[in-house]
Amino acid sequence: MKLTDIVAVTGMPGLYKMVASRDNGVIVEDFDTGKRTFASVRKYQFTPLETIGIYTYKDVVDLTVVFEKLEKTKVKLPDANAPAADLHKWFRKIVKDFDEDRVFLGDIKKVIKWYAFLKERKLLEKGAEEEE
């Protein structure tokens, strides 16, 4: 599983493929339409998924590892709008020792939404990185 060149852009829903980088921003491509858009660094912030980690009491677990655990465990993905207690209980099954003081409910919701987004578009499959 490879999350290289996949970015979350603040103010823009979903995830995007980073096509090119410039001094004043990046060009991102929508996975569904293929439409390319320039996103200025003055207006947007970019977070490459490969740089995201989940805090645990001992260390930081890469988002790639969390997604791989989701693939292996086949635990049913909850609705991102489920009650907070249910989401924390579900996330504890995936990352047993996540730090509840540093991993917020919004972070868990993002993991659920991003995983569903990537899974729906078959970007988590082993062959997906070879195609690119």
Secondary structure, DSSP 8 states (H G I E B T S, - for coil): ---TTEEEETTS-SEEEEEEEETTEEEEEETTT--EEEEETTT--EEEGGG-EEEBSSSEEEHHHHHHHHHHH------TTS-HHHHHHHHHHHSTTB-TTTS-HHHHHHHHHHHHHHHHTT-SSTTHHHH-
